[in-house]
Amino acid sequence: MAHDGQEHGGRLHAAARHWGIPATRWLDLSTGINPRAWPLPVIPDQVWQRLPDEDDGLSAAVRQALQLQPATGVLPLPGSQAAIQLLPTLRRASRVAVPTPGYAEHVAAWRAAGHAVQPVPVAAMARAVDTVDVLVWIQPNNPTGDLLPPAELLDWHARLVTRGGWLIVDEAFIETCPDYSLQSALGRPGLLVLRSFGKFFGLAGLRAGLLLGDAEVCEALAGQLGPWAVSGPARYLMQRALADHAWQRSSRRHMAAAGCRLTAVIEDTLGVTTTGTDLFRYWEEPRAEEIQERLAREAILIRRFVDPTALRIGLPGAEQDWGRLQAALQAIPR
Ligand SMILES: Cc1ncc(COP(=O)(O)O)c(C=O)c1O
């Protein structure tokens, strides 16, 4: 499939057209979405029928579930993507460092808003801190899985904030490694964290996320979003999913085992070394196009990156899907 640098996983219908295989036959492993999603409760009729209510207890539930300090701003979002797109509109022309490879929407959004963006290799990020006003870090990084010690990120924040800068930490996949979250340090000016309900909770279609941190920035972004940006059903589900600690614990355990299994399946069949998270594995692969093509002929969709040439495979869910992936990988000549 063609690449435009802004491509995302999950474009199943485009893949079906491209490879001439009906959408219903595909195993979509092109995203990092938990295939065992949080089980949805019944949503009361009134939640569908009334306008979303900011006093529905969601903010307090977020504060409690994440044990945030009192000064921390909490802004529900229609997916963390909304903040990625709008945060750049809140600043005057700034110098911005964004990790590469990394979730490409950050670079695109800061560029689109007219800022001077430097895509910085992960290993060079620390050196960029004193040359920019805004630093975006993805923890863990998508697609490479890189993690930085929270203490190092807080040191970067302290340096950025002396010149009115921001540290934005995209924690879309943090539930796979919760000890690396900055949530307990939030409440300081210029420190912002993004959370998503699309990955660990498996609710990507719901469009639900959070901006946490600098309360003034949260308020300014709320103004940009306007009223009722997050639907009542999304607010209802976010509140309950966050409070469901038992599901989160068991899901994390299950995902860790599944992540090890995925690593072994890929590494043993292809003889490669992968990085990533429990929700996806990534490796630089000179034969990326060929491998993507061979899997696609078996109706398995994976994600290919162009610069550097690399592949990413997400977690299968059903046992039958594991079998399909393993068989298709084994059939690839080494
Ligand atoms: C690192 C990262 N951040 C943010 C997002 C946006 O997710 P959402 O808008 O569903 O919360 C994605 C989506 O793939 C992502 O990979």
The ligand as an ORCA input file, in Angstrom:
! r2SCAN-3c Opt
* xyz 0 1
  C       1.236      7.772     20.477
  C      -0.181      8.122     20.123
  N      -0.744      9.193     20.687
  C      -2.010      9.540     20.420
  C      -2.777      8.822     19.526
  C      -4.184      9.269     19.257
  O      -5.079      8.364     19.866
  P      -6.561      8.737     20.272
  O      -6.925     10.015     19.579
  O      -7.391      7.589     19.825
  O      -6.566      8.906     21.778
  C      -2.231      7.706     18.902
  C      -3.027      6.929     17.935
  O      -2.578      6.000     17.305
  C      -0.895      7.337     19.221
  O      -0.317      6.271     18.663
*
